[in-house]
Amino acid sequence: MPHFVQSVFEKLLWAGEKLVKPLRRGEGPNKFRLSRADAATTTYDGSEGWRNRPPAIVQCAQCDEEIYQNNARDDIDCPRCVARYDYDEFADLELLRMECPVCRTRMQHGQRHPEQFDFPEWATCDSCRYHWEFKHSY
């Protein structure tokens, strides 16, 4: 009987680890990534600077295909036609959406100074509360 109890305990422990693993951050005193999107007023994790910009999906100016740009410094090459854009042509293309680098969901994004910049200045993930800011002086 004790072997059966130990086996059940080990299986429950394994199942508990599987449930908790996606919520863990793994570093620092806050070990978990828990937040309720509707109640959260601050972000939990984030970065700043154009170099750390989240992945973006833009529209090809020639064929309207979606182009995935993983990193802000990657060239933008259309997978469907022969269009190729340098990374600094990002603002010339239509931004369709930004993708959270943590949980891969669609991020809310926007501009604070549309008269100064023609690209997103911030992006926030409603799922995991990751936030990115384009850092600049005013």
C-alpha positions in Angstrom: 0.0 0.0 0.0 2.7 2.6 0.7 4.2 2.1 -2.8 0.7 2.9 -4.3 0.4 6.0 -2.2 3.9 7.1 -3.2 3.1 6.5 -6.8 -0.1 8.6 -6.6 1.7 11.3 -4.8 4.4 11.4 -7.5 1.8 11.6 -10.3 0.0 14.5 -8.5 3.3 16.3 -8.1 4.1 15.8 -11.8 0.6 17.1 -12.8 1.0 20.1 -10.5 4.3 21.0 -12.1 2.8 20.8 -15.6 0.0 23.2 -14.5 2.4 25.7 -12.8 5.3 25.6 -15.4 3.7 28.1 -17.9 3.1 30.6 -15.0 6.7 30.6 -13.7 9.2 33.3 -14.6 12.1 31.4 -13.0 14.2 34.3 -11.7 14.1 36.8 -8.9 11.8 36.9 -5.9 8.7 36.9 -8.0 8.6 33.4 -9.3 5.3 33.6 -11.1 3.8 35.5 -14.1 0.3 35.9 -12.7 -2.0 38.7 -13.5 -5.6 39.4 -14.4 -5.7 41.4 -17.6 -8.9 43.2 -16.6 -7.5 44.1 -13.1 -3.9 44.8 -13.9 -2.9 48.4 -14.1 0.8 47.9 -14.5 2.9 45.6 -16.6 4.9 42.7 -15.3 7.7 42.4 -17.8 9.0 44.6 -20.6 11.8 46.2 -22.5 12.5 49.5 -24.2 14.3 50.8 -27.3 13.8 50.2 -31.0 16.4 47.4 -30.9 14.1 45.5 -28.5 11.0 46.1 -30.5 8.6 43.1 -30.5 8.1 41.1 -33.7 5.9 42.9 -36.2 3.7 41.9 -39.1 3.6 44.4 -42.0 1.9 44.4 -45.3 3.9 44.1 -48.5 3.4 47.3 -50.6 3.5 45.3 -53.9 1.3 42.2 -53.3 -0.4 42.9 -49.9 1.1 39.7 -48.4 1.8 39.7 -44.7 5.5 39.9 -43.9 6.8 38.8 -40.5 9.8 40.8 -39.1 11.1 39.1 -36.1 13.7 41.7 -35.1 13.7 45.5 -35.8 17.0 45.2 -37.5 16.0 42.4 -39.9 15.4 43.1 -43.5 11.8 42.8 -44.6 11.5 40.2 -47.4 8.1 39.3 -48.8 7.6 35.5 -48.8 5.2 35.7 -51.8 6.8 38.2 -54.3 10.2 39.6 -55.0 9.8 42.7 -52.8 12.6 43.4 -50.4 12.7 46.3 -47.9 15.6 47.4 -45.7 14.8 47.4 -42.0 14.8 51.2 -42.0 11.8 51.2 -44.4 9.6 49.8 -41.7 7.6 53.0 -41.3 6.9 53.1 -45.0 4.9 49.8 -44.8 1.5 49.3 -43.2 1.8 47.8 -39.7 -0.8 45.1 -39.4 0.0 43.9 -35.8 2.7 43.3 -33.3 3.4 40.0 -31.6 4.3 39.5 -27.9 7.8 38.0 -27.6 6.8 36.2 -24.4 3.4 34.6 -25.2 3.1 35.2 -29.0 -0.3 36.9 -28.8 -1.3 40.0 -30.6 -0.3 43.2 -28.8 -2.1 46.5 -28.5 0.1 49.3 -29.9 0.1 53.0 -30.6 1.8 56.3 -30.9 2.1 59.0 -28.3 3.6 61.6 -30.7 2.2 61.0 -34.2 3.4 64.4 -35.3 7.0 63.4 -34.6 7.1 59.6 -35.3 5.4 57.5 -38.0 5.9 54.2 -36.2 4.6 52.6 -33.0 6.0 54.0 -29.8 4.6 51.5 -27.4 3.0 48.0 -27.4 1.3 46.1 -24.5 0.2 42.5 -24.3 -3.1 42.0 -22.6 -2.4 38.3 -22.0 0.8 38.3 -20.1 1.2 42.1 -19.4 4.5 42.4 -21.3 5.1 46.1 -22.3 7.5 47.6 -24.8 8.4 51.3 -25.1 10.3 53.2 -27.8 12.6 55.2 -25.6 13.3 58.8 -26.8 13.8 62.2 -25.4 10.9 64.7 -25.7 
